[in-house]
Amino acid sequence: MDLYETLKWLHILSSTVLFGTGIGTAFQMVMAMRTQNPQTVAHTANHVVLADWLFTTPAGIAQPLTGLGLIHAAGYSLTEPWLLATYALYLLAFACWAPVVHLQIGIRNAARTAAATGQPLPASALRAYRIWFALGWPAFAALTAVFWLMVSKPQLW
């Protein structure tokens, strides 16, 4: 494989990990929170936080690096309109993801405390979950749009 093919493979692989881990962990967190069981939430949130550090973070770092390599290798200008839209959407997804990680850690810690003391999930965990859930939608939409831009490379203006 030449450099371009290697970069393309790494870019596709990391995007799959980023998107797939995001959807998978979101589904798990939603299902755990639906139980309102502190033990279930603590256990699941612990795995969701771990998955973010092990999979989402490295894939999220690889995406712009391999993307820039592909832009250079393919001879595109960094200011192609479809690339500018991609950068903006990726930054939107990141802006949603960064607080989500913090919220997940807070939910996990609150659920651990509730489980250890035999209490229900506190209102703060439920409030954090609602914010977490709301932030997931623009991130999902942004990354879906990035996939479309990568495939279609449209002339936007």
C-alpha positions in Angstrom: 0.0 0.0 0.0 1.3 3.5 -0.8 1.0 6.4 1.6 -2.3 7.6 0.2 -3.9 4.2 0.5 -2.5 3.7 4.0 -3.8 7.1 5.1 -7.2 6.4 3.6 -7.4 3.1 5.3 -6.5 4.6 8.7 -8.9 7.5 8.1 -11.8 5.1 7.4 -10.9 2.8 10.2 -10.7 5.6 12.8 -13.9 7.1 11.6 -15.6 3.8 12.0 -14.3 3.4 15.5 -15.2 7.0 16.4 -18.8 6.8 15.0 -19.4 3.2 16.1 -18.1 3.6 19.6 -20.2 6.8 19.9 -23.4 5.1 18.9 -22.6 2.0 20.9 -21.8 3.7 24.1 -24.7 6.1 23.7 -27.1 3.2 23.3 -25.7 1.5 26.4 -25.9 4.6 28.5 -29.5 5.3 27.4 -30.5 1.7 28.3 -28.8 1.9 31.7 -30.4 5.2 32.6 -33.8 3.9 31.7 -33.5 1.3 34.5 -32.9 4.1 37.1 -30.9 1.4 38.9 -27.8 3.0 40.4 -25.7 -0.2 40.2 -26.6 -0.7 36.5 -25.9 3.0 35.8 -22.6 2.9 37.7 -21.4 -0.3 36.0 -22.4 0.9 32.5 -21.2 4.5 32.9 -17.8 3.1 34.0 -17.5 1.1 30.8 -18.7 4.1 28.7 -16.1 6.4 30.2 -13.4 3.7 29.6 -14.5 3.2 26.0 -14.3 7.0 25.4 -10.7 7.0 26.6 -9.6 3.8 24.9 -11.4 4.2 21.6 -13.1 7.5 21.0 -10.1 9.7 22.0 -7.5 8.0 19.9 -9.9 7.8 16.9 -10.8 11.5 17.4 -7.1 12.4 17.3 -6.4 10.2 14.3 -9.2 11.7 12.3 -7.8 15.2 11.7 -4.2 13.9 11.4 -5.1 11.3 8.7 -7.5 13.8 7.1 -4.8 16.4 6.8 -2.5 13.8 5.3 -5.1 12.8 2.8 -5.7 16.4 1.8 -2.0 16.9 1.2 -1.6 13.5 -0.6 -4.6 14.1 -2.9 -3.5 17.7 -3.7 -6.6 19.4 -2.3 -6.5 22.9 -1.0 -7.1 23.2 2.7 -9.7 25.8 1.9 -11.9 23.8 -0.4 -15.5 24.7 0.6 -16.5 21.1 1.4 -13.4 20.8 3.6 -14.2 24.1 5.5 -17.7 22.7 6.2 -16.1 19.4 7.4 -13.8 21.3 9.8 -16.7 23.3 11.2 -18.8 20.1 11.7 -15.9 18.2 13.3 -15.4 21.1 15.7 -19.1 21.1 16.5 -19.0 17.4 17.2 -15.9 17.9 19.4 -17.6 20.8 21.2 -20.4 18.5 22.1 -18.2 15.5 23.0 -15.9 17.3 25.4 -18.6 18.2 28.0 -20.2 14.8 27.4 -17.1 13.1 28.8 -17.3 15.3 31.9 -21.0 14.5 32.3 -20.5 10.8 31.9 -17.9 10.9 34.7 -20.3 12.8 36.9 -23.1 10.4 36.2 -20.8 7.4 36.9 -19.6 9.0 40.2 -23.1 9.9 41.4 -24.4 6.4 40.5 -21.5 4.8 42.4 -22.3 6.9 45.5 -26.0 6.1 45.2 -25.3 2.4 44.8 -22.9 2.3 47.8 -25.4 4.1 50.0 -28.6 2.3 48.8 -30.0 5.6 47.5 -31.7 6.3 44.2 -29.9 8.2 41.5 -29.8 11.8 42.5 -31.5 14.6 40.6 -28.1 15.9 39.6 -27.3 12.7 37.7 -30.7 12.8 35.9 -30.1 16.4 35.0 -26.6 15.6 33.7 -28.0 12.7 31.7 -30.6 15.0 30.0 -27.8 17.4 29.0 -25.6 14.5 27.9 -28.5 13.1 25.7 -29.2 16.5 24.2 -25.5 17.0 23.3 -25.4 13.7 21.5 -27.8 14.7 18.8 -25.8 17.6 17.3 -22.6 15.5 17.5 -24.3 12.6 15.7 -25.8 14.9 13.0 -22.4 16.7 12.5 -20.5 13.4 12.1 -23.2 12.1 9.7 -22.8 15.2 7.6 -19.0 14.8 7.7 -19.4 11.3 6.2 -21.6 12.7 3.5 -19.0 15.5 2.7 -16.2 12.9 2.6 -18.0 10.8 0.1 -19.6 13.4 -2.1 -17.1 16.3 -1.9 -19.7 18.7 -3.2 -19.1 22.2 -4.5 -20.9 24.2 -1.8 -20.4 27.7 -3.1 
